[in-house]
Amino acid sequence: MKINLSEIEGANVLSRENQSKIKGQAGEDPSLCGCSCYGSVIGPSYCIEYIACPQVVTCPT
């Protein structure tokens, strides 16, 4: 059964341009990503798609 979204009270139908702007961006915040002192990407699982860390050990000894 198809529902016409324009018939739902309070619903707004987005244009193709507006849809493309939000596609795949829900809930991902690259500011939560970082690097450990061992060169590993830390943060949520999607962080490996946003940043790469240098493979140099910078941990204090």
C-alpha positions, 0 to 999 in steps of 0.5 A: 500500500502506497501512502501519499506523503503530501496527504499526511498532516504536518508532513513536508515533501522534500525536493530532490535537491534537499534530499541529496543534501541530507542523504547519509549524514544522519547522526555522524559527528566527525568531531568525536573522532581522534587518534590514540598515542599508538596511531589508532583511530578512536571514536565511533565506528564511522571514524575510520571513514573520516580520519587517518592517524599517523602510525607513529607511537607518541605515548609518553614513556 
